[in-house]
Amino acid sequence: MKLREKILEEIRTRGPLAFSRYMDLCLHEPELGYYSRHAGQFGKAGDFYTASDVHAVFGRLLARQFEEMWRALGSPAPIEILELGPGRGLFAQDVLAWSRKKFPAFFAALHYSLLEQSPALQERLRQTLAEHFASGKASFSGLARRSAPLIIFANEFFDAFPVDVLSAEGKLYVGEQGGNFVESWAPAAAAELEYLDRYGIHPEGKQRVEVALPAQRMMEEVAAAISTGFVLAIDYGYTRAEQLAGRYLDTLVTYRRHSAGSNPYEAPGEQDITAHVNFTALAAAAEDAGLHLQKLLTQSQFLMGIGEANQFADAFEECRLPQEQAKVALQLKHLVTPSGMGESFQVLMGSKGVPTETVEGLSGLSFAKSRLQAG
Ligand SMILES: C[S@@+](CC[C@H](N)C(=O)[O-])C[C@H]1O[C@@H](n2cnc3c(N)ncnc32)[C@H](O)[C@@H]1O
């Protein structure tokens, strides 16, 4: 059965679905959802690309930051990195390869865990990281609370969580008429209105605003899994202050073959549906669950902080010819500069059980801090 039929059938039996339920089915329904169906979404040949598709330097700089975090924790063995939503495993591959090459003591202590819900992507991860699965260095894992030190990493993970949509008319539901999806509105729940009070704005007129409660619940679980360690969540997103200034009200977007669209009802399961991350809401969930947070950074500030000390040597390691250097310089520029991913992506860093001064010494925070002092 096609996903479209399945969703229509659910609407006929249960009545109109909250948009978050519709989005969840589109993305994650076993075998039929966008992420569950196959592993061909990513990269040039797919629908969208992420930082690790641009260049291995993204994973290499993060390996450098993880190694510093490990030392900040007192160089414990073992140290676990848990990556959330690793997709095809490119990032994990880059982190593991670079750690083995540049930070052997860290690599020896490291265990790399993966939390990926899509069976098709799990299969792909088994292939990409075959060597590390075979040696026991990498494995799949859940979010149970650890007593040992843990670093949790998530790139473009929270943007794949279902959102609800609210307008002045209430909360968005997806119904059916003559075999087509139709939108309708019904009163929102108290928790959703409270979310807007605290982390967003109340929409007026035809405005639409997203409510991301599932992402908040996931962040609570993430924070609860750590007794000592760090969280790093990187994503495109916004803050409440930006919404108050009238931006980022309707961020729901679809991706198919690298074109962005705005109709989530077209081809369910065959296109990505994603919403920008509300970092004010995500940060509040993290803090309520006991994480100590750093000020939100741009990806640009974060990567500059890690890479500037050695002038991004991690990017240029294999370059022999000037043409190769020029190509890598462009890829690096795309990751770091505002015109690329540098300003649209933000970095949320949290820690638990680590002294504040130690956390504040991390290189990822240094660039933003030096600017603050200079300014
Ligand atoms: C946009 S992709 C990003 C993949 C990868 N992090 C990257 O940067 O290329 C989102 C990933 O999160 C996974 N995912 C979404 N919700 C999840 C959940 N609740 N538990 C585990 N994985 C999830 C998806 O299957 C997909 O692999």
The ligand as an SDF file (V2000), in Angstrom:
LIG
                    3D

 27 29  0  0  0  0  0  0  0  0999 V2000
   18.1120   15.2540    8.2130 C   0  0  0  0  0  0  0  0  0  0  0  0
   18.7220   13.6590    8.6030 S   0  0  0  0  0  0  0  0  0  0  0  0
   20.3720   14.0860    9.1350 C   0  0  0  0  0  0  0  0  0  0  0  0
   21.3520   12.9620    9.0580 C   0  0  0  0  0  0  0  0  0  0  0  0
   22.7790   13.2480    9.5190 C   0  0  0  0  0  0  0  0  0  0  0  0
   22.8230   13.6610   10.9010 N   0  0  0  0  0  0  0  0  0  0  0  0
   23.4430   14.2730    8.6380 C   0  0  0  0  0  0  0  0  0  0  0  0
   23.7520   15.3510    9.1210 O   0  0  0  0  0  0  0  0  0  0  0  0
   23.6560   13.9680    7.4620 O   0  0  0  0  0  0  0  0  0  0  0  0
   17.8560   13.2130   10.0880 C   0  0  0  0  0  0  0  0  0  0  0  0
   18.2120   11.8300   10.5930 C   0  0  0  0  0  0  0  0  0  0  0  0
   17.5900   11.6170   11.8690 O   0  0  0  0  0  0  0  0  0  0  0  0
   16.9690   10.3290   11.8940 C   0  0  0  0  0  0  0  0  0  0  0  0
   15.8940   10.4040   12.9040 N   0  0  0  0  0  0  0  0  0  0  0  0
   14.8300   11.2230   12.9190 C   0  0  0  0  0  0  0  0  0  0  0  0
   14.0860   11.0410   14.0290 N   0  0  0  0  0  0  0  0  0  0  0  0
   14.7150   10.0890   14.7510 C   0  0  0  0  0  0  0  0  0  0  0  0
   14.4710    9.4850   16.0250 C   0  0  0  0  0  0  0  0  0  0  0  0
   13.4120    9.8020   16.7530 N   0  0  0  0  0  0  0  0  0  0  0  0
   15.3430    8.5640   16.4760 N   0  0  0  0  0  0  0  0  0  0  0  0
   16.4190    8.2330   15.7440 C   0  0  0  0  0  0  0  0  0  0  0  0
   16.7150    8.7640   14.5440 N   0  0  0  0  0  0  0  0  0  0  0  0
   15.8820    9.6780   14.0420 C   0  0  0  0  0  0  0  0  0  0  0  0
   16.5110   10.1520   10.4490 C   0  0  0  0  0  0  0  0  0  0  0  0
   16.2230    8.8100   10.1270 O   0  0  0  0  0  0  0  0  0  0  0  0
   17.7300   10.7080    9.6980 C   0  0  0  0  0  0  0  0  0  0  0  0
   18.7550    9.7690    9.5980 O   0  0  0  0  0  0  0  0  0  0  0  0
  1  2  1  0
  2  3  1  0
  2 10  1  0
  3  4  1  0
  4  5  1  0
  5  6  1  0
  5  7  1  0
  7  8  2  0
  7  9  1  0
 10 11  1  0
 11 12  1  0
 11 26  1  0
 12 13  1  0
 13 14  1  0
 13 24  1  0
 14 15  1  0
 14 23  1  0
 15 16  2  0
 16 17  1  0
 17 18  1  0
 17 23  2  0
 18 19  1  0
 18 20  2  0
 20 21  1  0
 21 22  2  0
 22 23  1  0
 24 25  1  0
 24 26  1  0
 26 27  1  0
M  CHG  2   2   1   9  -1
M  END
$$$$
